[in-house]
Amino acid sequence: MRFLSALMPREARFFALFNQHAELIVAGGRATLDLVRGYADVQRRAPLIEQIGDIERRADKFTYETVQLLHSTFITPFDRNDIHRLISGMDDILDLIQDSAESMHLFDIQTLPPEALRMAELLDSCCTKVKEAVGLLSSMDNASRALALAQEIDALESEADAVGMERMAADSLDPQGMLKLLKLLEREAQDMPEGLSFLSSHPLTTERIAAAEEKAKALGHAPSQDTELERLFEALKEPK
């Protein structure tokens, strides 16, 4: 059966769509870095935010085409559920990039903390690595390099966690709050209500949570027994 399956044609357009979407992820990351790096230039803010929105809308077309192709293809390059999860996850990246950029305008943010630039640099690096990893999907010969890229992205995200916790500590906020959120997301990952489904795209690993614990300790904040975060999260899950 596996021999016969190998002889059957597979739709190769999926990889082209993945790669086209990944190119836009890189463009979105780079535009965000440009926005944050030059945030003091008020005249450039609105055009860059609009550019990010345009990138996201262009990527939506590739997401739609991928889903349509998925519904019309008998033999797919790999499991169709994984294809759907992949393109949805890629779509989430640009959705969240756009949300972040538009929030700067909606909340009339005039200055950004210095950590914002490091966050934008990390985002840009992650987007570049996502593009490289997506470009490797067409061959299992690339599996080891793809796995290495996933681990590099995970390390960058842990670094971003640390940057965020440092900012929290500088603002006299307990960085244990971020650690609690990560643990809460891990616990609720399989039962995330629809209204909070965007949180389920937030990848968690044991190593990432361990790194956040070490960072909180290094910042001089011991674990607390405050359950307010859990209470608020449960309230968000209640149907309105």
Rosetta silent file (secondary structure, phi, psi, omega in degrees, C-alpha in Angstrom):
SEQUENCE: MRFLSALMPREARFFALFNQHAELIVAGGRATLDLVRGYADVQRRAPLIEQIGDIERRADKFTYETVQLLHSTFITPFDRNDIHRLISGMDDILDLIQDSAESMHLFDIQTLPPEALRMAELLDSCCTKVKEAVGLLSSMDNASRALALAQEIDALESEADAVGMERMAADSLDPQGMLKLLKLLEREAQDMPEGLSFLSSHPLTTERIAAAEEKAKALGHAPSQDTELERLFEALKEPK
SCORE:     score description
SCORE:     0.000 S_00000001
   1 L     0.000  -42.738  179.168    0.000    0.000    0.000 S_00000001
   2 H   -63.872  -35.461  179.086    2.824    2.421    0.867 S_00000001
   3 H   -64.088  -44.800  179.669    4.446    1.594   -2.481 S_00000001
   4 H   -65.226  -39.287  178.911    1.250    2.429   -4.361 S_00000001
   5 H   -62.455  -36.729 -179.533    0.814    5.630   -2.352 S_00000001
   6 H   -66.344  -27.633 -178.750    4.323    6.708   -3.283 S_00000001
   7 H   -82.388  -17.896 -177.353    3.456    6.358   -6.970 S_00000001
   8 L   -77.670  141.209 -177.790    0.329    8.502   -6.739 S_00000001
   9 L   -66.196  142.747  176.525    0.725   12.196   -7.651 S_00000001
  10 L  -117.520  144.332 -179.213    0.794   14.722   -4.822 S_00000001
  11 L   -72.646  114.527 -176.472   -0.183   18.366   -5.127 S_00000001
  12 L   -88.102   -8.597 -177.480    3.051   20.384   -5.021 S_00000001
  13 H   -65.434  -20.756  178.392    1.367   23.793   -5.003 S_00000001
  14 H   -56.006  -44.995 -176.337    1.104   23.626   -1.206 S_00000001
  15 H   -65.588  -36.112  176.903    4.811   24.275   -0.822 S_00000001
  16 H   -64.195  -40.871  178.915    4.660   27.290   -3.142 S_00000001
  17 H   -66.971  -42.156  176.830    1.809   28.726   -1.066 S_00000001
  18 H   -57.841  -46.618 -176.342    3.678   28.063    2.182 S_00000001
  19 H   -66.754  -38.291  178.497    6.758   29.808    0.824 S_00000001
  20 H   -65.498  -40.479  177.452    4.799   32.806   -0.455 S_00000001
  21 H   -65.779  -41.531 -179.190    3.129   33.209    2.919 S_00000001
  22 H   -63.044  -35.249  176.287    6.478   32.854    4.695 S_00000001
  23 H   -59.443  -38.932 -179.837    7.926   35.657    2.550 S_00000001
  24 H   -73.569  -30.712  174.245    5.182   37.926    3.872 S_00000001
  25 H   -61.337  -43.419  177.596    5.882   36.834    7.449 S_00000001
  26 H   -62.716  -42.761  179.661    9.452   38.055    6.969 S_00000001
  27 H   -62.832  -39.371  178.187    8.151   41.298    5.453 S_00000001
  28 H   -66.217  -41.514  177.464    5.824   41.791    8.422 S_00000001
  29 H   -63.611  -41.195 -179.225    8.611   41.184   10.918 S_00000001
  30 H   -68.962  -39.119  178.318   10.928   43.581    9.122 S_00000001
  31 H   -65.528  -36.331  177.218    8.262   46.293    8.876 S_00000001
  32 H   -65.655  -42.073  177.400    7.604   45.947   12.611 S_00000001
  33 H   -61.800  -42.578  177.644   11.307   46.336   13.338 S_00000001
  34 H   -61.747  -40.666  179.850   11.384   49.448   11.138 S_00000001
  35 H   -61.894  -49.162 -176.986    8.345   50.808   12.979 S_00000001
  36 H   -70.114  -41.681 -177.823    9.830   50.299   16.440 S_00000001
  37 H   -62.449  -37.089 -179.151   13.343   51.366   15.490 S_00000001
  38 L  -108.560   30.962 -172.689   12.092   54.674   14.055 S_00000001
  39 L   -63.114  -24.995  179.509    9.136   55.177   16.394 S_00000001
  40 L   -67.589  -20.798  178.780   10.261   58.700   17.293 S_00000001
  41 L   -84.232   94.925 -174.473    9.554   59.743   13.686 S_00000001
  42 H   -59.558  -34.015 -175.802    5.829   60.475   13.961 S_00000001
  43 H   -67.708  -23.954 -177.206    5.442   60.947   10.206 S_00000001
  44 H   -91.531  -14.346 -173.798    6.516   57.370    9.456 S_00000001
  45 H   -60.590  -57.857 -175.334    4.295   55.612   12.004 S_00000001
  46 H   -58.775  -45.755  178.586    0.969   55.586   10.165 S_00000001
  47 H   -61.125  -37.861  179.887    2.453   54.512    6.789 S_00000001
  48 H   -70.320  -38.729  176.913    4.365   51.642    8.422 S_00000001
  49 H   -64.414  -40.404  176.620    1.310   50.479   10.360 S_00000001
  50 H   -65.068  -38.398  177.334   -0.692   50.574    7.137 S_00000001
  51 H   -61.143  -42.165  178.788    2.074   48.639    5.383 S_00000001
  52 H   -63.666  -40.948  176.608    1.886   45.934    8.048 S_00000001
  53 H   -62.582  -38.924  178.501   -1.888   45.740    7.586 S_00000001
  54 H   -66.043  -40.478  177.186   -1.447   45.398    3.839 S_00000001
  55 H   -60.548  -44.247 -179.810    1.075   42.588    4.318 S_00000001
  56 H   -62.848  -41.358  179.603   -1.354   40.743    6.581 S_00000001
  57 H   -67.206  -36.611  176.367   -4.191   41.082    4.050 S_00000001
  58 H   -65.266  -38.712  179.170   -1.983   39.791    1.241 S_00000001
  59 H   -67.244  -32.998  178.535   -1.047   36.805    3.383 S_00000001
  60 H   -57.155  -34.051  179.768   -4.735   36.096    4.047 S_00000001
  61 H   -65.286  -38.685  178.566   -5.136   35.340    0.335 S_00000001
  62 H   -71.265  -34.025  175.205   -2.477   32.626    0.520 S_00000001
  63 H   -62.698  -46.934 -179.882   -4.138   31.203    3.616 S_00000001
  64 H   -61.432  -45.712 -179.213   -7.462   31.080    1.779 S_00000001
  65 H   -62.081  -37.904  179.486   -5.896   29.509   -1.325 S_00000001
  66 H   -64.918  -44.776  179.879   -4.201   26.862    0.816 S_00000001
  67 H   -65.149  -41.013  178.169   -7.438   25.899    2.544 S_00000001
  68 H   -63.134  -42.712  178.610   -9.292   25.798   -0.781 S_00000001
  69 H   -64.039  -36.994  178.977   -6.573   23.619   -2.286 S_00000001
  70 H   -61.384  -39.401 -178.801   -6.754   21.361    0.737 S_00000001
  71 H   -74.298  -18.810 -175.747  -10.469   20.786    0.144 S_00000001
  72 H  -110.463    7.114 -176.601   -9.947   19.980   -3.533 S_00000001
  73 L  -112.085  130.285 -178.905   -6.866   17.741   -3.296 S_00000001
  74 L   -80.678  -50.007  179.579   -7.069   13.974   -2.898 S_00000001
  75 L  -107.843  115.488 -179.514   -3.377   13.249   -2.181 S_00000001
  76 L  -101.942  158.007 -177.006   -1.654   15.871   -0.036 S_00000001
  77 L   -61.257  -35.250  173.147    2.119   16.157    0.605 S_00000001
  78 L  -149.565 -178.326 -172.086    1.572   15.360    4.280 S_00000001
  79 L   -48.161  131.034 -175.111   -1.317   14.959    6.698 S_00000001
  80 H   -65.683  -31.147  175.624   -4.097   17.396    5.808 S_00000001
  81 H   -65.058  -37.033  178.146   -4.726   18.283    9.467 S_00000001
  82 H   -68.952  -36.116  176.582   -1.063   19.241    9.794 S_00000001
  83 H   -62.451  -44.296 -179.965   -1.319   21.365    6.641 S_00000001
  84 H   -64.560  -42.310  178.595   -4.299   23.192    8.112 S_00000001
  85 H   -63.984  -39.340 -179.009   -2.515   23.691   11.442 S_00000001
  86 H   -64.216  -52.430 -175.889    0.598   24.969    9.671 S_00000001
  87 H   -68.998  -31.349  176.672   -1.101   27.570    7.493 S_00000001
  88 H   -68.255  -41.013  177.540   -3.345   28.636   10.400 S_00000001
  89 H   -64.157  -40.237  177.292   -0.311   29.066   12.639 S_00000001
  90 H   -64.807  -39.551  177.475    1.457   31.094    9.973 S_00000001
  91 H   -62.864  -38.712  178.870   -1.659   33.223    9.596 S_00000001
  92 H   -61.364  -35.915 -179.246   -1.695   33.788   13.368 S_00000001
  93 H   -57.682  -50.355 -177.907    1.837   35.204   13.228 S_00000001
  94 H   -73.446  -31.014  175.296    0.825   38.032   10.915 S_00000001
  95 H   -59.910  -45.497 -177.836   -2.506   38.557   12.680 S_00000001
  96 H   -72.050  -34.083  174.689   -0.681   39.171   15.957 S_00000001
  97 H   -62.198  -45.709  178.988    1.955   41.357   14.280 S_00000001
  98 H   -63.917  -43.101  178.976   -0.836   43.480   12.807 S_00000001
  99 H   -58.502  -42.483 -179.093   -2.689   43.605   16.141 S_00000001
 100 H   -64.254  -45.259 -178.656    0.458   44.827   17.898 S_00000001
 101 H   -65.182  -44.446 -178.851    1.141   47.522   15.324 S_00000001
 102 H   -68.319  -30.376  178.029   -2.458   48.766   15.248 S_00000001
 103 H   -64.246  -33.712  177.819   -2.596   48.818   19.058 S_00000001
 104 H   -59.925  -37.111  179.444    0.235   51.352   19.070 S_00000001
 105 H   -78.943  -46.026 -175.457   -2.014   53.659   17.045 S_00000001
 106 H   -62.037  -37.423 -179.329   -5.327   52.866   18.750 S_00000001
 107 L   -93.517    8.425  175.476   -3.923   53.487   22.231 S_00000001
 108 L    52.557   47.921  179.369   -2.036   56.580   21.028 S_00000001
 109 L   -75.993  121.194 -175.931    1.298   55.289   22.290 S_00000001
 110 L   -98.610  -26.947  177.518    3.826   58.073   21.861 S_00000001
 111 L  -135.739  149.002  178.996    6.932   56.460   23.323 S_00000001
 112 L  -113.619  145.769  176.323    8.081   52.858   23.594 S_00000001
 113 L   -66.052  155.074 -177.529   10.206   51.370   26.382 S_00000001
 114 L   -58.610  -29.149  179.954   13.784   50.528   25.350 S_00000001
 115 H   -66.035  -19.366 -178.550   12.992   46.790   25.566 S_00000001
 116 H   -61.473  -35.841  179.854   10.567   47.171   22.644 S_00000001
 117 H   -66.048  -42.678  178.368   13.446   47.393   20.199 S_00000001
 118 H   -63.853  -39.308  177.039   14.964   44.139   21.446 S_00000001
 119 H   -60.058  -44.298 -179.077   11.547   42.498   21.187 S_00000001
 120 H   -65.956  -36.594  176.993   11.217   43.690   17.586 S_00000001
 121 H   -64.884  -41.105  178.141   14.695   42.392   16.769 S_00000001
 122 H   -65.427  -40.776  176.585   13.787   38.992   18.217 S_00000001
 123 H   -59.365  -46.906 -179.940   10.556   38.991   16.211 S_00000001
 124 H   -59.090  -43.568  178.878   12.478   39.769   13.032 S_00000001
 125 H   -63.918  -43.317  179.362   14.916   36.918   13.722 S_00000001
 126 H   -61.738  -43.390 -179.453   12.082   34.467   14.434 S_00000001
 127 H   -61.220  -40.541  178.504   10.275   35.418   11.215 S_00000001
 128 H   -63.321  -41.335  179.968   13.431   34.817    9.190 S_00000001
 129 H   -70.383  -34.859  175.306   13.885   31.394   10.779 S_00000001
 130 H   -60.222  -45.777  179.172   10.223   30.506   10.163 S_00000001
 131 H   -59.557  -43.455  179.512   10.723   31.269    6.484 S_00000001
 132 H   -63.991  -42.727 -179.644   13.822   29.084    6.344 S_00000001
 133 H   -64.513  -42.616  179.148   12.060   26.219    8.121 S_00000001
 134 H   -61.672  -37.372  179.882    9.020   26.422    5.840 S_00000001
 135 L   -67.537  -13.000 -179.761   11.307   26.278    2.823 S_00000001
 136 L   -93.420   -5.859 -170.789   12.646   22.920    4.050 S_00000001
 137 L   -68.258  -19.458 -173.912    9.262   21.179    4.232 S_00000001
 138 L   -73.639   -9.893 -179.109    9.320   19.753    0.736 S_00000001
 139 L  -142.398  132.345  176.253   11.882   17.075    1.632 S_00000001
 140 H   -67.111  -15.344  176.664   12.319   14.807    4.644 S_00000001
 141 H   -63.300  -19.044 -177.514   16.059   15.073    3.979 S_00000001
 142 H   -94.953    7.789 -171.921   15.803   18.490    5.633 S_00000001
 143 H   -58.017  -42.508 -176.124   14.245   17.178    8.854 S_00000001
 144 H   -66.901  -39.678  178.175   17.294   17.653   11.069 S_00000001
 145 H   -68.827  -38.828  178.335   17.825   21.252    9.974 S_00000001
 146 H   -62.699  -41.720  177.847   14.104   22.020   10.374 S_00000001
 147 H   -63.947  -40.863  178.671   14.189   20.642   13.919 S_00000001
 148 H   -61.939  -39.607  178.454   17.267   22.723   14.699 S_00000001
 149 H   -65.125  -39.716  177.775   15.470   25.843   13.470 S_00000001
 150 H   -60.673  -39.613  179.054   12.475   25.053   15.686 S_00000001
 151 H   -69.260  -35.844  177.597   14.821   24.840   18.669 S_00000001
 152 H   -66.282  -39.639  177.933   16.476   28.136   17.697 S_00000001
 153 H   -64.887  -41.027  178.546   13.058   29.819   17.515 S_00000001
 154 H   -61.278  -39.611  178.851   12.172   28.400   20.927 S_00000001
 155 H   -65.738  -39.233  178.266   15.387   29.864   22.356 S_00000001
 156 H   -65.282  -37.943  178.924   14.574   33.263   20.871 S_00000001
 157 H   -67.593  -37.586  175.537   11.106   33.151   22.405 S_00000001
 158 H   -63.154  -37.063  176.946   12.594   32.337   25.803 S_00000001
 159 H   -64.698  -39.701  177.958   14.854   35.343   25.377 S_00000001
 160 H   -63.808  -38.480  175.000   11.793   37.470   24.614 S_00000001
 161 H   -57.426  -44.689 -178.193   10.166   36.166   27.815 S_00000001
 162 H   -63.910  -40.893  178.078   13.245   37.276   29.740 S_00000001
 163 H   -61.720  -43.624  179.098   13.156   40.745   28.168 S_00000001
 164 H   -63.781  -39.536  179.608    9.499   41.085   29.100 S_00000001
 165 H   -68.303  -34.879  176.492   10.136   39.984   32.672 S_00000001
 166 H   -64.140  -39.547  178.346   12.972   42.489   32.995 S_00000001
 167 H   -66.018  -40.813  177.989   10.597   45.238   31.889 S_00000001
 168 H   -59.805  -46.037 -179.946    8.002   44.082   34.401 S_00000001
 169 H   -63.235  -39.077  179.465   10.562   44.178   37.202 S_00000001
 170 H   -64.833  -29.004  178.618   11.725   47.648   36.118 S_00000001
 171 L   -94.493   16.339  178.576    8.098   48.829   36.366 S_00000001
 172 L    62.413   30.956  173.754    7.741   47.293   39.840 S_00000001
 173 L  -104.245  145.112 -177.708    5.514   44.502   38.520 S_00000001
 174 L   -74.648  111.941  179.266    5.988   40.940   39.713 S_00000001
 175 L   -64.101  -12.937  174.478    7.555   38.924   36.834 S_00000001
 176 H   -61.105  -22.321  177.955    6.064   35.837   38.453 S_00000001
 177 H   -60.639  -40.656  177.594    2.879   36.968   36.716 S_00000001
 178 H   -66.542  -41.282  179.378    4.335   36.022   33.328 S_00000001
 179 H   -61.774  -42.440  177.913    5.490   32.677   34.664 S_00000001
 180 H   -61.933  -40.143  179.055    2.019   31.981   36.036 S_00000001
 181 H   -62.254  -44.144  179.328    0.500   32.868   32.664 S_00000001
 182 H   -60.136  -43.570  179.699    2.819   30.444   30.857 S_00000001
 183 H   -67.360  -36.613  179.333    1.912   27.646   33.257 S_00000001
 184 H   -66.248  -42.361  178.592   -1.774   28.494   32.971 S_00000001
 185 H   -64.276  -38.166  177.771   -1.627   28.379   29.175 S_00000001
 186 H   -62.801  -43.286 -177.974    0.128   25.019   29.323 S_00000001
 187 H   -68.251  -35.520 -174.857   -2.550   23.639   31.614 S_00000001
 188 H   -96.076    3.124 -171.611   -5.447   24.994   29.563 S_00000001
 189 H   -55.385  -36.284 -176.183   -3.987   24.325   26.096 S_00000001
 190 H   -87.252   -4.943 -176.566   -6.336   21.424   25.327 S_00000001
 191 H  -136.145   45.981 -177.025   -9.462   23.187   26.600 S_00000001
 192 L   -83.450  123.135  178.763   -9.130   26.734   25.319 S_00000001
 193 L   -64.746  156.836 -174.012  -12.507   28.466   24.772 S_00000001
 194 H   -56.770  -39.920 -178.074  -13.141   29.929   21.320 S_00000001
 195 H   -65.541  -18.655  179.865  -12.854   33.517   22.503 S_00000001
 196 H  -114.531   17.871 -174.242   -9.340   32.832   23.787 S_00000001
 197 H   -62.254  -25.007  178.725   -8.235   30.537   20.956 S_00000001
 198 H   -61.646  -25.832  179.622   -5.504   32.979   19.919 S_00000001
 199 H   -71.484  -25.001 -177.498   -3.679   32.014   23.106 S_00000001
 200 H   -71.195  -13.241  177.233   -3.505   28.372   22.008 S_00000001
 201 H   -84.535    0.340 -178.124   -1.089   29.390   19.240 S_00000001
 202 L   -84.799  101.206 -173.465    1.372   30.416   21.943 S_00000001
 203 L   -68.667  134.886  179.948    3.900   27.551   21.866 S_00000001
 204 L  -124.032  144.463  173.558    5.066   26.277   25.222 S_00000001
 205 L  -136.297  159.156  176.755    7.831   23.893   26.169 S_00000001
 206 H   -58.323  -40.359 -178.739    9.128   22.586   29.479 S_00000001
 207 H   -64.170  -37.890 -178.708   12.436   24.306   28.746 S_00000001
 208 H   -66.195  -43.888  179.348   10.709   27.636   28.141 S_00000001
 209 H   -66.001  -40.291  178.006    8.838   27.519   31.436 S_00000001
 210 H   -62.095  -40.238  178.882   12.007   26.433   33.263 S_00000001
 211 H   -64.365  -38.287  178.536   13.897   29.365   31.733 S_00000001
 212 H   -66.564  -37.330  177.302   11.158   31.753   32.897 S_00000001
 213 H   -62.787  -43.881 -179.998   11.384   30.318   36.424 S_00000001
 214 H   -65.061  -38.393  179.824   15.133   30.888   36.503 S_00000001
 215 H   -65.556  -42.378  179.381   14.720   34.430   35.200 S_00000001
 216 H   -61.198  -41.526  177.948   12.137   35.259   37.865 S_00000001
 217 H   -63.845  -41.972 -179.166   14.495   33.975   40.562 S_00000001
 218 H   -63.727  -28.872  178.723   17.387   35.964   39.101 S_00000001
 219 L   -83.574   -0.540  175.193   15.233   39.098   39.294 S_00000001
 220 L    82.932   27.133  179.801   14.708   38.425   42.992 S_00000001
 221 L  -117.886  114.225  178.327   11.049   37.432   42.903 S_00000001
 222 L   -80.709  155.486  177.488   10.041   34.277   44.726 S_00000001
 223 L   -56.591  138.658  178.607    6.922   32.324   43.709 S_00000001
 224 L  -111.771  165.243 -178.480    3.750   33.785   45.230 S_00000001
 225 L  -100.599   10.886 -178.736    0.472   32.157   46.157 S_00000001
 226 L   -63.744  129.383 -177.697   -1.718   34.853   44.563 S_00000001
 227 L  -107.970   15.353 -176.125   -4.562   33.206   42.629 S_00000001
 228 H   -62.257  -39.819 -179.648   -5.942   36.363   41.000 S_00000001
 229 H   -60.957  -44.733  178.815   -4.694   35.400   37.530 S_00000001
 230 H   -61.804  -39.617  179.916   -6.459   32.046   37.694 S_00000001
 231 H   -64.289  -44.126  179.615   -9.657   33.749   38.842 S_00000001
 232 H   -65.337  -38.909 -179.983   -9.565   36.263   35.999 S_00000001
 233 H   -64.645  -42.785  178.180   -8.838   33.547   33.446 S_00000001
 234 H   -62.461  -36.442  177.940  -11.797   31.479   34.640 S_00000001
 235 H   -65.083  -37.221  178.750  -13.992   34.574   34.354 S_00000001
 236 H   -66.642  -30.329 -178.325  -12.895   35.054   30.738 S_00000001
 237 H   -75.652  -19.123 -178.184  -13.877   31.452   29.974 S_00000001
 238 L   -69.395  134.056  178.522  -17.433   31.956   31.180 S_00000001
 239 L   -63.383  140.906 -178.697  -19.949   32.386   28.319 S_00000001
 240 L   -97.124    0.000    0.000  -21.370   35.873   28.026 S_00000001
